[in-house]
Amino acid sequence: MSRVVVAYSGGVDSSLLAKVARDVLGDEAVAVTALSASLAESERVEAARVAAQIGIRHEVILTQELENADYRRNDRMRCFHCKAELFDCLQRYADAHGIPYMVYGPVVDDLGDFRPGMAASRQRGARAPMVEAGLRKADVRALARRFDLPTWNKPAQACLASRVAYGTEVTVERLSQVERAEALLRAEGLHELRVRHHDAIARIEVPADALPRLVVDPERRRRIVDGIKALGFAYVTLDLEGFRSGSMNEALPLADQDAP
């Protein structure tokens, strides 16, 4: 590819893709981050820092998925509408700068999950070089470590909207609740976590070996409960299954998960 726009979130996958694009194409590669209420501010800051370390030109664009009623409805196709908005905006950026290719960072492991956003990306002509190369998540982390990328062991992240239960409308207020609740838990020394938004219920997911850290110390437990309730939740629960990416998909009927 001669010139590329990298859809860049600052996670391990897009960081590796940006690094390789920069190494191969030099100034003909640009990393573009989409800003909206579904991106946590801490993630935006980290993405800019890693892009500077890589040395790739880093731009930001604004996306307006929250203006789309189909996105806000938050059914099983939410990610389709999100990625459609993202790559429509990226395409406009690419066209304005004479860039013929858009690339993004899924890996082979992602093909087995319910990811309607990938369909929207393909429909808009985006290429997935790491899938084309047959790379899995373990390969990506190993390569990122070899390249001294600080994201090589970064926990998997997803947009804040992925924390809102299907069928509950995605709003700026709910996204803010999730962002602040997760920031509260990180301040307690936790790193791999999700706060799932079930209307009045905040469902906390952390790795199984971290569960005792949230319940054994009564002072810490009280800080967490009080802090999250202060954000507008009525109940604070701890998921005994522990952290797992995509757990909201468990509530989808199997037929919906298999839909193209």
C-alpha positions as CSV (number, residue, x, y, z in Angstrom):
1,M,0.0,0.0,0.0
2,S,1.3,3.4,-0.9
3,R,-0.4,5.7,1.7
4,V,-2.6,4.7,4.6
5,V,-4.9,6.0,7.2
6,V,-4.7,3.8,10.3
7,A,-7.8,3.7,12.5
8,Y,-6.0,4.2,15.7
9,S,-7.4,3.8,19.2
10,G,-4.1,3.3,21.1
11,G,-4.7,-0.3,22.0
12,V,-2.1,-3.0,21.4
13,D,-3.6,-4.0,18.0
14,S,-3.8,-0.5,16.5
15,S,-0.5,0.5,18.1
16,L,1.3,-2.4,16.4
17,L,-0.4,-1.6,13.1
18,A,0.6,2.1,13.4
19,K,4.2,1.1,14.2
20,V,4.5,-1.2,11.2
21,A,2.8,1.4,8.9
22,R,5.2,4.0,10.1
23,D,8.3,1.7,9.6
24,V,7.2,0.7,6.1
25,L,5.7,3.9,4.7
26,G,7.2,6.6,6.8
27,D,5.4,9.9,6.4
28,E,2.9,8.3,4.1
29,A,1.1,6.7,7.1
30,V,-1.1,8.7,9.5
31,A,-2.8,7.4,12.6
32,V,-6.3,8.9,13.1
33,T,-8.2,8.7,16.4
34,A,-12.0,9.2,16.5
35,L,-13.1,11.4,19.4
36,S,-16.6,11.0,20.8
37,A,-18.3,10.4,24.2
38,S,-17.7,6.7,23.8
39,L,-13.9,7.2,24.1
40,A,-12.6,7.6,27.7
41,E,-10.4,10.7,28.1
42,S,-7.6,8.6,29.6
43,E,-7.6,6.5,26.4
44,R,-7.3,9.6,24.3
45,V,-4.3,10.8,26.2
46,E,-2.6,7.4,26.1
47,A,-3.2,7.1,22.4
48,A,-1.5,10.4,21.8
49,R,1.5,9.5,24.0
50,V,2.0,6.1,22.2
51,A,1.7,7.7,18.8
52,A,4.4,10.2,19.7
53,Q,6.7,7.4,20.8
54,I,6.1,5.5,17.5
55,G,6.8,8.7,15.6
56,I,3.7,8.5,13.4
57,R,1.7,11.6,12.5
58,H,-1.4,11.5,14.7
59,E,-4.6,13.3,13.9
60,V,-8.0,13.3,15.6
61,I,-11.5,13.5,14.0
62,L,-14.9,13.9,15.6
63,T,-17.5,11.2,15.1
64,Q,-21.2,11.7,15.7
65,E,-22.5,8.2,16.3
66,L,-24.6,9.5,19.2
67,E,-26.7,11.5,16.8
68,N,-27.8,8.3,15.1
69,A,-31.0,6.9,16.7
70,D,-30.1,3.4,15.4
71,Y,-26.9,3.6,17.4
72,R,-28.5,5.0,20.6
73,R,-31.1,2.3,20.5
74,N,-28.3,-0.1,21.5
75,D,-29.5,-3.3,19.9
76,R,-27.2,-6.1,18.8
77,M,-26.1,-4.0,15.7
78,R,-24.8,-1.0,17.7
79,C,-21.2,-1.7,16.7
80,F,-22.2,-1.8,13.1
81,H,-23.6,1.7,13.3
82,C,-20.5,2.9,15.2
83,K,-18.0,1.5,12.8
84,A,-20.1,2.8,9.8
85,E,-19.8,6.3,11.3
86,L,-16.1,5.8,12.0
87,F,-15.1,4.7,8.5
88,D,-17.4,7.2,6.8
89,C,-15.5,9.9,8.6
90,L,-12.2,8.3,8.0
91,Q,-13.0,8.0,4.3
92,R,-13.8,11.7,4.1
93,Y,-10.4,12.4,5.8
94,A,-8.6,10.0,3.4
95,D,-10.3,11.6,0.4
96,A,-9.4,15.1,1.5
97,H,-5.7,14.1,1.9
98,G,-5.4,11.9,-1.2
99,I,-4.9,8.7,0.8
100,P,-6.1,5.6,-1.0
101,Y,-6.2,3.0,1.9
102,M,-7.9,2.7,5.3
103,V,-6.6,0.0,7.6
104,Y,-7.7,-1.2,11.0
105,G,-6.5,-3.7,13.6
106,P,-8.6,-6.8,14.1
107,V,-6.8,-10.1,14.5
108,V,-7.8,-13.7,13.7
109,D,-9.1,-14.3,17.2
110,D,-11.7,-11.6,16.6
111,L,-13.3,-13.6,13.8
112,G,-14.9,-16.0,16.2
113,D,-16.8,-13.4,18.3
114,F,-19.9,-11.5,17.4
115,R,-18.5,-8.3,15.8
116,P,-21.0,-6.6,13.5
117,G,-18.6,-3.6,13.3
118,M,-16.2,-5.7,11.2
119,A,-19.0,-6.0,8.6
120,A,-19.4,-2.3,8.4
121,S,-15.7,-1.8,8.1
122,R,-15.4,-4.3,5.2
123,Q,-18.4,-2.7,3.4
124,R,-16.5,0.6,3.5
125,G,-13.4,-0.9,2.0
126,A,-11.2,-0.9,5.1
127,R,-8.4,-3.5,5.1
128,A,-7.4,-5.6,8.1
129,P,-3.7,-6.4,7.5
130,M,-3.2,-8.4,10.7
131,V,-6.0,-10.7,9.7
132,E,-4.6,-11.0,6.2
133,A,-1.3,-12.0,7.8
134,G,-2.9,-14.6,10.0
135,L,-1.8,-13.0,13.2
136,R,-3.5,-13.8,16.5
137,K,-3.6,-11.8,19.7
138,A,-0.6,-13.6,21.2
139,D,1.4,-12.9,18.0
140,V,0.5,-9.2,18.2
141,R,1.6,-8.9,21.9
142,A,4.8,-10.7,21.1
143,L,5.6,-8.4,18.2
144,A,4.6,-5.3,20.2
145,R,7.0,-6.4,23.0
146,R,9.8,-6.9,20.4
147,F,9.2,-3.4,19.1
148,D,9.2,-2.0,22.7
149,L,5.7,-0.7,22.4
150,P,4.3,0.2,25.9
151,T,1.0,-1.3,24.9
152,W,2.3,-4.8,24.5
153,N,0.7,-6.0,27.8
154,K,-2.1,-3.4,27.9
155,P,-5.4,-5.0,28.9
156,A,-8.0,-5.3,26.1
157,Q,-10.2,-2.2,25.8
158,A,-13.4,-1.5,24.1
159,C,-15.5,1.7,23.7
160,L,-17.5,2.8,26.7
161,A,-20.8,1.9,24.9
162,S,-19.9,-1.7,25.1
163,R,-20.5,-1.6,28.8
164,V,-24.2,-0.5,28.4
165,A,-26.6,-3.4,28.4
166,Y,-28.3,-4.1,25.1
167,G,-31.7,-2.5,25.0
168,T,-30.7,0.4,27.3
169,E,-30.3,3.6,25.4
170,V,-26.7,4.8,24.9
171,T,-26.5,8.4,26.2
172,V,-23.7,10.8,27.1
173,E,-24.8,10.6,30.8
174,R,-24.5,6.8,30.9
175,L,-21.2,6.7,29.1
176,S,-19.9,9.3,31.7
177,Q,-21.1,7.1,34.5
178,V,-19.2,4.2,33.2
179,E,-16.0,6.2,32.6
180,R,-16.0,7.7,36.1
181,A,-16.8,4.3,37.7
182,E,-14.0,2.6,36.0
183,A,-11.6,5.5,36.8
184,L,-12.6,5.0,40.5
185,L,-11.6,1.3,40.4
186,R,-8.3,2.1,38.7
187,A,-7.6,4.5,41.5
188,E,-7.9,1.5,43.8
189,G,-5.1,-0.2,41.9
190,L,-7.1,-2.4,39.5
191,H,-6.2,-2.5,35.8
192,E,-8.2,-5.1,33.9
193,L,-11.8,-4.4,34.6
194,R,-15.2,-3.4,33.3
195,V,-18.2,-1.7,34.9
196,R,-21.2,-2.9,33.1
197,H,-24.2,-0.5,33.1
198,H,-27.6,-2.3,33.7
199,D,-29.7,0.8,34.3
200,A,-29.7,1.1,38.1
201,I,-27.1,-1.6,38.6
202,A,-23.4,-1.3,38.2
203,R,-21.9,-4.8,37.5
204,I,-18.2,-4.9,38.2
205,E,-16.0,-7.4,36.4
206,V,-12.4,-8.0,37.4
207,P,-10.1,-11.1,37.0
208,A,-11.1,-13.9,39.4
209,D,-7.9,-13.5,41.3
210,A,-8.7,-9.9,42.0
211,L,-12.2,-10.5,43.4
212,P,-10.9,-10.7,47.0
213,R,-9.4,-7.3,46.7
214,L,-12.8,-5.8,46.3
215,V,-14.6,-7.6,49.2
216,V,-12.0,-8.4,52.0
217,D,-11.1,-4.9,53.0
218,P,-14.3,-3.3,54.4
219,E,-12.9,0.3,53.9
220,R,-12.0,-0.3,50.3
221,R,-15.4,-2.0,49.7
222,R,-17.2,1.0,51.2
223,R,-15.2,3.5,49.2
224,I,-16.1,1.7,46.0
225,V,-19.8,1.3,46.8
226,D,-20.2,4.9,47.9
227,G,-18.2,6.2,45.0
228,I,-20.2,4.3,42.4
229,K,-23.5,5.0,44.0
230,A,-22.6,8.7,44.0
231,L,-22.5,8.5,40.2
232,G,-26.2,7.6,40.1
233,F,-26.3,3.8,40.4
234,A,-28.7,2.3,43.0
235,Y,-26.9,-1.0,43.3
236,V,-23.2,-2.1,43.0
237,T,-22.6,-5.8,42.2
238,L,-19.5,-7.9,41.7
239,D,-19.7,-10.5,38.9
240,L,-18.4,-13.8,40.4
241,E,-17.5,-15.1,36.9
242,G,-14.8,-12.5,36.7
243,F,-13.6,-10.3,33.8
244,R,-14.3,-11.5,30.3
245,S,-14.4,-9.4,27.1
246,G,-17.8,-9.3,25.4
247,S,-19.8,-10.5,28.3
248,M,-22.8,-8.4,27.2
249,N,-23.0,-10.8,24.2
250,E,-23.9,-13.6,26.5
251,A,-27.4,-12.1,26.8
252,L,-27.9,-12.3,23.0
253,P,-29.8,-15.3,21.6
254,L,-27.4,-17.6,19.8
255,A,-29.2,-16.9,16.5
256,D,-28.4,-13.2,16.9
257,Q,-24.8,-13.9,17.7
258,D,-24.4,-15.9,14.5
259,A,-26.1,-13.2,12.3
260,P,-23.8,-11.7,9.6
